[in-house]
Amino acid sequence: MAEFPAIGHVALTVSDLAVSVPWYQALIGSDPVLDEDTGPFHHTVFLVGGTLVGLHQFPDKPVSAAFSEHQAGLDHLAFGCANRAELDGWAGRLDELGITHGGVVDAPYGSGLSFRDPDNIALEFFAPPG
């Protein structure tokens, strides 16, 4: 059996692509690589490193509640950083974008910078210790 494969893509359900796409576009700093209405859902996809991050909106089933990591499913999505200094740079970038965050928090297993998207989806920049 081959080694367990890397994560190929992540899809996040959002309430309004018209709000979320420009927000993620500013955060990521690039245009989407795909914007497609499949019928059951419309998705817009960004390439982040080697991973696709998709935003899905289901027009026939509006989002009924804001995201909560206290429900079964996704807890948060973390973007990897090389070191703590890179996290400090991202804290500054989030400030420039007007995105509220919790500041860089250090722990024995690494350092994180937590923030939320327009649907309250928990996101994080994370760097290993050292």
Backbone hydrogen bonds, N-H to C=O, Kabsch-Sander energy under -0.5 kcal/mol:
donor,donor_aa,acceptor,acceptor_aa,energy
10,V,52,L,-2.4
12,L,54,G,-3.1
14,V,56,H,-3.1
19,V,16,D,-1.4
20,S,16,D,-2.7
21,V,17,L,-2.5
23,W,19,V,-1.2
24,Y,20,S,-2.9
25,Q,21,V,-2.6
26,A,22,P,-2.2
27,L,23,W,-2.1
28,I,24,Y,-3.3
29,G,25,Q,-2.3
30,S,25,Q,-0.7
33,V,45,V,-2.8
34,L,45,V,-1.3
36,E,43,H,-3.0
38,T,36,E,-0.7
38,T,41,F,-2.7
39,G,41,F,-0.5
42,H,57,Q,-2.7
43,H,36,E,-3.1
44,T,55,L,-2.1
45,V,34,L,-2.8
46,F,53,V,-2.7
48,V,46,F,-0.6
48,V,51,T,-3.4
49,G,47,L,-0.6
51,T,48,V,-2.3
52,L,8,G,-2.1
53,V,46,F,-3.1
54,G,10,V,-3.4
54,G,52,L,-0.6
55,L,44,T,-3.0
56,H,12,L,-3.1
56,H,54,G,-0.5
57,Q,42,H,-2.5
61,K,58,F,-1.3
67,F,119,D,-1.9
71,Q,68,S,-1.4
77,L,122,A,-1.9
79,F,124,E,-3.3
81,C,126,F,-3.3
87,L,83,N,-1.2
88,D,84,R,-2.2
89,G,85,A,-1.8
90,W,86,E,-2.0
91,A,87,L,-2.4
92,G,88,D,-1.8
93,R,89,G,-1.9
94,L,90,W,-2.8
95,D,91,A,-2.1
96,E,92,G,-2.3
97,L,93,R,-1.9
98,G,94,L,-0.6
98,G,95,D,-1.2
99,I,94,L,-2.8
100,T,98,G,-0.6
102,G,114,S,-2.1
105,V,112,G,-3.1
107,A,110,G,-2.1
110,G,107,A,-1.5
111,S,127,A,-2.7
112,G,105,V,-2.6
113,L,125,F,-2.3
114,S,103,G,-0.6
115,F,123,L,-2.4
116,R,100,T,-0.6
117,D,121,I,-1.8
120,N,117,D,-2.3
123,L,115,F,-3.1
124,E,77,L,-1.8
125,F,113,L,-2.1
126,F,79,F,-2.6
127,A,111,S,-2.7
